[in-house]
Amino acid sequence: MRCAIIGAGAWGTALADLLARNGHDVALWAREPDVVTSVNAKHENTMFLAGATLHEKVVAYGDLASACTGAELALFATPSHVLRGIARDAAPAVAIDATIVVATKGLERETLAVMSEVLVQQFPSHAIVALSGPSFAAEVVARQPTAVVAASSSATAAGMVQRALSGDAFRVYTHDDVIGVELGGALKNVIAVATGIAEGLGMGFNARAALITRGLAEMTRLGVTMGASPLTFAGLAGMGDLVLTCTGALSRNRSLGVEIARGVSLDEALAARHTVAEGVMTTHSARALAAREGIEMPIVSAVYRILFEHQPPRAAISELMRRELRAEGGT
């Protein structure tokens, strides 16, 4: 079938290549003219996924309507803060019976909505599927074994996405817990910043394990309060993605935390990157969401103080250690 990938960062490009290798015709929309030229002339996204040769069936477009026209599957892989605007612009060109997929992980800062909620508002008559799970783009495009989750209230739509994306090195499981899958994908980025900070401070593997485990507890508490199943956070979109992002060398959020701990300012760390570290914006939103739901998230709060209130990282970690003693099943 014809597929439109909206967003030609590393993840969007990897998914476009995956779909093309599975036999689909793929239109990849890029905001950057240099990316369009590079993909069409060299079969490579030299800006965001340099060194990976893309399948010849991936065709890049600079015009959003042209990329979306005729697509049976429209997959959004833009940064979270621009998703709503790009989806609004794309909507008139998307066929009424197209399945909409969101591969962006984050929370909208203004509304605190998860990404599928943003797309439901822009595509109210379409089936929406959230794609999440432990998946570095560079490994997907290199055809390293990867497993992810396609979550939707429509089993038919989730199954269609599962079949479209699955192959010898990419396995997709279906799920019906959309809010749990989305929160897992968003919140793990904040915990990854925290583990990066601990790593940058030289705090060792014990601290990393504690942050991952207690971070998962925070994610689960918030998710369950918002209607998610606790079991979702033990799966690919929860623990799987959390472990990968907190430990993997390719993790942008972990590496940003390392830089912050070593004295680089947030502005400097962000200015040096041409890719988005979603954990920074999600920290803002996650803190606000926890306050709205009345959930205590001490690790999220600590990351917020470090990033936005200039608390020294070591002092923030020390505050976490000095919190009131309690049973593990508590907050």
DOZATI-246779 format. One record per residue (C-alpha): x, y, z. Coordinates in steps of 0.2 Angstrom, whole numbers, always signed. Each point is the difference from the previous one (the first is absolute). Layout:
REM residues N
      x      y      z
      X      Y      Z
...
***
This chain:
REM residues 331
      x      y      z
     +0     +0     +0
     +5    +18     -1
     +7     +7    +17
     +3    +18     +5
    +13     +3    +13
     -1    +18     +7
    +16     +5     +8
    +17     -5     -7
    +11     +0    +16
     +9    -16     +4
    -15    -10     +6
    -12     +5    -14
    +14     -4    -13
     +3    -17     +8
    -19     -4     -1
     -1     +6    -17
    +14    -12     -5
     -8    -14     +9
    -16     +2     -9
     +8     +1    -16
    +10    -16     +3
    -17     -8     +4
     -5     +4    -18
    -10    +16     +3
     +1    +16    -10
     +6    +13    +12
     -1    +19     +0
    +11     +8    +13
     -4    +19     +4
    +14    +10     +6
     +0    +19     +5
    +18     +2     -5
     +4     +1    -19
    +17     -7     +3
     -8    -16     +7
    -11     -2    -16
    +14     +2    -11
    +11    -12     +9
    -13    -14     +1
     -5     +2    -18
    +18     +2     -7
    +10    -11    +11
    -13    -11     +9
     +7     +6    +16
     -6    +12    +13
    +17     +8     +3
     -7    +13    +13
     -8    -12    +12
     +5    -18     -4
    +17     +2     -9
     +8    -16     -6
    -16    -10     -2
     -5     -5    -18
    -19     +2     -2
    -11    -11    -11
     -3     +7    -18
    -19     +0     +3
     +2    +14    +13
     -4    +16     -9
     +2    +16     +9
    -11    +15     -2
     +1    +18     +6
    -19     +3     -3
    -11     -7    +14
    -15     -2    -10
     +9     -9    -14
     +7    -13    +13
    -17     -3     +8
    -10     -2    -16
     -6    -18     -3
     +8     -7    +16
     -9    -14     +8
    +11     +1    +15
     +6    +17     +7
    +13     -1    +13
     +5    +16    +10
    +18     +0     +7
     +3    +19     +3
     +6     +7    +16
    -14     +1    +13
     -1    +20     +1
     -4     +1    -19
    -11    -15     -2
    -17     +9     +2
     +4    +13    -13
     +7    -12    -13
    -14    -12     +2
    -12    +15     -2
     +8     +5    -16
     +1    -18     -6
    -18     -5     +4
     -8     +7    -16
    +11    -11    -11
     -3    -16    +10
    -12    -12     -7
    -16     -3    +11
     +3    -19     +2
    +19     +2     +3
     +7     -8    +16
    +10    +13    +11
    +15     -5    +10
    +10    +10    +12
    +18     -4     +4
     +4    +15     +9
     +3     -2    +19
     -5    +14    +11
    -13    +11     +9
     -7    +16     -8
     +6    +14    +12
    -15    +11     -2
    -13    -13     +2
     +9    -14     +9
     -8    -12    -13
     +9    -15     -6
     +4     -1    -19
    -14    -11     -5
    -12    +12     +8
     +7    +14    -10
     -3    -10    -16
    -18     -5     +5
     -4    +19     +0
     +7     +3    -17
     -7    -17     -7
    -16     -3     +9
     -7    -13    -13
    +16    -10     -2
     +7    -15    +10
    +15     +6    +10
    +15    -12     +4
    +14     +4    +12
    +17     -8     -4
    +12     -2    +15
    +13    -11     +7
    +19     -2     +2
     +7     +5    -17
    +15    +11     -5
     -2     +5    -18
    +18     -4     -5
     -2    -18     +6
    -17     -1     -9
     +7     +6    -17
    +15    -12     +3
    -13    -14     +1
     +5     -5    +18
    -14    -10     +9
    -13    +12     +7
    -17     -3     +9
    -13    +14     +2
    -19     +3     +4
    -14     +6    -11
    -14     +6    +12
    -17     +5     -5
    -18     +0     +5
     -3     -8    -17
     +7    -18     -1
     -2     +1    -19
    +11    +15     -1
    +13     -7    +12
     +0    -16    -10
     +3     +9    -17
    +14    +10     +7
     +7    -16     +7
     +0     -9    -16
     +7    +16    -10
    +15     +2    +11
     +4    -18     +6
    +15     -9     -9
    +15    -11     +3
     +8    +12    +12
    -15    +11     +6
    -14     -8    +10
    -15     +9     +5
    -12     -5    +14
    -18     +8     +1
     -7     +8    +15
    -16     +8     +6
     +7    +11    +14
     +4    +16    -10
     +2    +11    +15
    +12    -12     +9
    +10     -3    -16
     +1    +19     -3
     +5     +5    +18
    +13    -13     +0
     +8     +7    -16
     -1    +18     +7
     +5     -2    +18
    +15    -12     -3
     +9    +15     -8
     +0    +10    +17
     +7    -15     +9
    +13     -2    -13
     +6    +18     +3
     +1     -4    +19
    +10    -16     -3
    +12    +10    -12
     +2    +13    +14
     +5    -14    +12
    +12     -7    -12
     +8    +17     -3
     +2     +2    +18
     +9    -17     +1
    -13     -7    +11
     +2    -18     -7
    -12    -14     -4
     -9     -1    +16
     -7    +17     -2
     -5     -4    -18
     -9    -15     +5
     -9     +9    +14
     -5    +14    -11
     -7    -12    -14
    -10    -10    +13
     -7    +15    +10
     -3     +9    -16
    -10    -14     -6
    -10     +1    +16
     -4    +18     -3
     -5     -3    -18
    -11    -14     +5
     -9    +10    +14
     -4    +14    -12
     -6    -12    -14
    -11    -10    +12
     -8    +16     +6
     -4     +5    -18
     -8    -16     -4
    +15    -11     -6
     +3    -18     +4
    +15     -2    +12
     +5    -15    -11
     +4    +11    -15
    +14     +8    +10
     +8    -17     +2
     +0     -2    -19
     +9     +6    -16
     -7    +18     +1
     +4     +1    +19
    +15     -9     +7
     +7     -5    -17
     +1    +18     -6
     +5     +7    +17
    +15    -12     +1
     +6     +4    -18
     -1    +18     +2
     +8     +1    +17
    +15    -11     -5
     +2     +0    -19
    +15    +10     -7
    -12     +7    -14
    -12     +8    +13
     -1    +19     -3
     -9     +2    +17
    +13    -10    +10
    +15     +9     -9
     -8    +17     +4
     -1     -4    +18
    +18     -5     +0
     +4    +17     -7
    -10    +10    +12
     +8    -10    +15
    +17     +5     -7
     -4    +19     +0
     -7     +3    -17
    -15    +12     +1
    -16     -6     -7
     +0    +14    -13
    +17     -5     -6
     -4    -19     +0
    -15     +3    -11
     +8    +13    -12
    +14    -13     -4
    -13    -13     -6
    -10     +0    -16
    -11    -14     +7
    -13     +2    +13
     +2     -7    +18
    -19     -2     +4
     +4     -3    +18
     +3    +18     +3
    -17     +6     -5
     -8    -15     +7
     +7     +4    +17
    -10    +16     +0
    -16     -9     -5
     +2    -15    +11
     +3    +11    +16
    -16     +9     -5
    -10    -16     -4
     +6     -8    +17
     -6    +16     +9
    -17     -1     -9
     -3    -18     +4
     +7     +2    +18
    +14    -13     -2
    +17     +2     +8
    +14     -2    -13
    +16     +4    +10
    +12     -4    -14
     -9    +10    -13
     +0    +15    +13
    +18     -2     +2
     +4     +0    -18
    -11    +16     -2
     +9     +9    +14
    +17     -4     -8
     -5     +5    -18
    -11    +15     +4
     +4     +6    +17
    +19     -2     -1
     +1    -11    +15
    +17     -9     +1
     -2    -18     -6
     +9     -8    +14
    -11    +10    +13
    -16     -6    -10
     +6    -18     +1
     +4     +2    +19
    -18     +6     +3
     -7    -16     -8
    +11    -10    +12
     -6    +10    +15
    -19     -2     -3
    -10     -7    +14
     +3    -19     +1
    -15    -11     -5
     -5    -17     -6
     +5     -4    -19
    -19     -2     -4
     -3    +18     +5
     +4    +16     -8
***
